[in-house]
Amino acid sequence: MAHDMNLYEEPFQMIRNGTKTVELRLNDEKRRKIHIGDQIFFHNSSDEYDVIRCKVINLVREDDFYRLYEHFSPVEMGYEEGEKADPADMYEYYPKEKIDEYGVLGIVIEKSDDPYLVDSHMHLEYGPLSTDYVMAFVSEAVKKGLDEIDILDHTHRFREFEACYEDLRRYEQQDVWLHQKTKFCNTLDDYRKLIAEVKQMDLPIRVKFGLEVCYTENTEDLLKDILKDTDFDFLTGAIHSVDGILYDMSFSDGLLWDQKDTGEIYRRYYEIALSLIRSGLFDRFAHPDQLKLAGRDPGYDLSDTYHRIAEALKQMDMYGENNSGIAYRYGHQDIGISDEMLKIFKEHKVKMITASDAHKPEDVGTLIREATFRARGGQE
């Protein structure tokens, strides 16, 4: 069984460097589910996808922290060498009445260098909003060795967002696309009902739910109004059109790429990207360099643009998505964002998250392991 725990930066890094080998917790109902041999995923409180995987090798239970401290050295518990270990420190985190009620727990851990594997972008778009369909994605994730999946459907599935797509209807091909049976076929309440059902289930991995929101500058206020009362686990902002024209469809060459200057299309896309990031609406930015799918040379160096995108993501504390779908779905050579964008994002310490953009269960986790190791500099 796997358990998720959040840690502040200092104790998190102590586990990472191998000095802290004991985690001290209240022995409440949640911690009583921990057993020797279980896995614990420690999430950095400043970046939940900076994760250390640990194995539980022993459990020590006591009535209070004074007795628990007698079992371990200060360094094992996360104190600095030579620092005095004072059990009273734990009372800053847990009130005495809770300690008296539940007792306390020392979790002895063994760190693993295996990465936390997450696929943060997959769609139920071509199936029903049902627990059976969700479980098909979960089962594939378990088969692929993933630790977490994040499900998000496009806003064009939900009737609440239909007005946000009116600008696309100016062109017949796009209007036909918006009349497909998968468009505006459900409500957000349908989705919330499904989420509530899934969250009651005992699942083998962590599953989160969000939305992929199609962003345009002229619908930002409308999106803010629709999204203001939503309570999803995350919101991912995405750009699928440039000034009212979809850029990655079979008809996009005739509507966009053959009609406008390629460099201007790139400039507008990244202007819109900066507006998306600065809007404050989103936790993540989907497939940031998706324009490369067109195979058109922008005609100018994109490095300054990538620096501006990275600076904005860092300032807004957003995740940049490293989406492998660009490789296996479209045949592009990059497993995710380009080497240059990846290098610049890492230079600015942008938080990143891996994604497959799976649209069917069998594609869940595709190239996620490869994208993860690539983001780590190729170190397995």
ChimeraX attribute file (.defattr): number of C-alpha atoms within 10 A of each C-alpha:
attribute: neighborCount
match mode: 1-to-1
recipient: residues
	/A:1	12
	/A:2	19
	/A:3	17
	/A:4	12
	/A:5	12
	/A:6	15
	/A:7	17
	/A:8	13
	/A:9	13
	/A:10	11
	/A:11	17
	/A:12	20
	/A:13	16
	/A:14	18
	/A:15	24
	/A:16	19
	/A:17	11
	/A:18	11
	/A:19	17
	/A:20	24
	/A:21	23
	/A:22	24
	/A:23	17
	/A:24	18
	/A:25	18
	/A:26	26
	/A:27	22
	/A:28	15
	/A:29	9
	/A:30	9
	/A:31	14
	/A:32	11
	/A:33	12
	/A:34	18
	/A:35	16
	/A:36	14
	/A:37	14
	/A:38	15
	/A:39	21
	/A:40	22
	/A:41	19
	/A:42	23
	/A:43	21
	/A:44	20
	/A:45	15
	/A:46	13
	/A:47	16
	/A:48	14
	/A:49	18
	/A:50	17
	/A:51	23
	/A:52	20
	/A:53	22
	/A:54	24
	/A:55	19
	/A:56	20
	/A:57	14
	/A:58	14
	/A:59	15
	/A:60	13
	/A:61	17
	/A:62	18
	/A:63	16
	/A:64	19
	/A:65	23
	/A:66	14
	/A:67	12
	/A:68	18
	/A:69	17
	/A:70	10
	/A:71	12
	/A:72	14
	/A:73	15
	/A:74	19
	/A:75	18
	/A:76	19
	/A:77	23
	/A:78	22
	/A:79	17
	/A:80	14
	/A:81	11
	/A:82	8
	/A:83	10
	/A:84	10
	/A:85	16
	/A:86	12
	/A:87	14
	/A:88	10
	/A:89	10
	/A:90	17
	/A:91	12
	/A:92	8
	/A:93	10
	/A:94	13
	/A:95	11
	/A:96	13
	/A:97	9
	/A:98	14
	/A:99	20
	/A:100	12
	/A:101	12
	/A:102	16
	/A:103	19
	/A:104	25
	/A:105	23
	/A:106	23
	/A:107	24
	/A:108	21
	/A:109	24
	/A:110	18
	/A:111	19
	/A:112	12
	/A:113	10
	/A:114	11
	/A:115	17
	/A:116	19
	/A:117	23
	/A:118	25
	/A:119	29
	/A:120	29
	/A:121	31
	/A:122	26
	/A:123	22
	/A:124	20
	/A:125	17
	/A:126	11
	/A:127	13
	/A:128	12
	/A:129	17
	/A:130	16
	/A:131	14
	/A:132	11
	/A:133	15
	/A:134	20
	/A:135	14
	/A:136	14
	/A:137	25
	/A:138	22
	/A:139	18
	/A:140	16
	/A:141	25
	/A:142	16
	/A:143	11
	/A:144	17
	/A:145	15
	/A:146	22
	/A:147	18
	/A:148	20
	/A:149	24
	/A:150	19
	/A:151	24
	/A:152	24
	/A:153	20
	/A:154	21
	/A:155	21
	/A:156	22
	/A:157	20
	/A:158	19
	/A:159	14
	/A:160	16
	/A:161	21
	/A:162	14
	/A:163	12
	/A:164	18
	/A:165	19
	/A:166	13
	/A:167	16
	/A:168	18
	/A:169	16
	/A:170	12
	/A:171	12
	/A:172	10
	/A:173	16
	/A:174	20
	/A:175	15
	/A:176	10
	/A:177	14
	/A:178	19
	/A:179	11
	/A:180	10
	/A:181	10
	/A:182	16
	/A:183	17
	/A:184	18
	/A:185	11
	/A:186	16
	/A:187	14
	/A:188	16
	/A:189	10
	/A:190	12
	/A:191	16
	/A:192	16
	/A:193	12
	/A:194	16
	/A:195	21
	/A:196	10
	/A:197	11
	/A:198	19
	/A:199	13
	/A:200	8
	/A:201	9
	/A:202	8
	/A:203	12
	/A:204	14
	/A:205	19
	/A:206	17
	/A:207	20
	/A:208	17
	/A:209	23
	/A:210	21
	/A:211	22
	/A:212	24
	/A:213	24
	/A:214	22
	/A:215	24
	/A:216	24
	/A:217	15
	/A:218	12
	/A:219	15
	/A:220	17
	/A:221	12
	/A:222	12
	/A:223	20
	/A:224	13
	/A:225	10
	/A:226	12
	/A:227	16
	/A:228	9
	/A:229	8
	/A:230	13
	/A:231	11
	/A:232	14
	/A:233	14
	/A:234	18
	/A:235	20
	/A:236	25
	/A:237	25
	/A:238	23
	/A:239	23
	/A:240	20
	/A:241	20
	/A:242	19
	/A:243	17
	/A:244	18
	/A:245	20
	/A:246	19
	/A:247	23
	/A:248	17
	/A:249	15
	/A:250	10
	/A:251	14
	/A:252	18
	/A:253	15
	/A:254	10
	/A:255	17
	/A:256	20
	/A:257	17
	/A:258	10
	/A:259	10
	/A:260	12
	/A:261	12
	/A:262	18
	/A:263	14
	/A:264	12
	/A:265	18
	/A:266	22
	/A:267	16
	/A:268	14
	/A:269	22
	/A:270	22
	/A:271	15
	/A:272	19
	/A:273	23
	/A:274	18
	/A:275	16
	/A:276	22
	/A:277	23
	/A:278	15
	/A:279	16
	/A:280	12
	/A:281	18
	/A:282	21
	/A:283	18
	/A:284	24
	/A:285	24
	/A:286	25
	/A:287	22
	/A:288	23
	/A:289	20
	/A:290	19
	/A:291	19
	/A:292	17
	/A:293	14
	/A:294	14
	/A:295	8
	/A:296	12
	/A:297	11
	/A:298	16
	/A:299	11
	/A:300	10
	/A:301	9
	/A:302	14
	/A:303	12
	/A:304	10
	/A:305	16
	/A:306	20
	/A:307	16
	/A:308	14
	/A:309	24
	/A:310	26
	/A:311	19
	/A:312	20
	/A:313	24
	/A:314	18
	/A:315	12
	/A:316	17
	/A:317	18
	/A:318	22
	/A:319	22
	/A:320	25
	/A:321	23
	/A:322	31
	/A:323	28
	/A:324	30
	/A:325	26
	/A:326	22
	/A:327	18
	/A:328	18
	/A:329	14
	/A:330	10
	/A:331	11
	/A:332	15
	/A:333	10
	/A:334	16
	/A:335	23
	/A:336	31
	/A:337	24
	/A:338	16
	/A:339	13
	/A:340	12
	/A:341	21
	/A:342	20
	/A:343	15
	/A:344	20
	/A:345	22
	/A:346	15
	/A:347	12
	/A:348	15
	/A:349	13
	/A:350	22
	/A:351	21
	/A:352	21
	/A:353	24
	/A:354	26
	/A:355	29
	/A:356	29
	/A:357	25
	/A:358	25
	/A:359	19
	/A:360	16
	/A:361	20
	/A:362	14
	/A:363	19
	/A:364	29
	/A:365	32
	/A:366	21
	/A:367	20
	/A:368	25
	/A:369	21
	/A:370	17
	/A:371	24
	/A:372	26
	/A:373	13
	/A:374	17
	/A:375	21
	/A:376	12
	/A:377	11
	/A:378	10
	/A:379	8
	/A:380	12
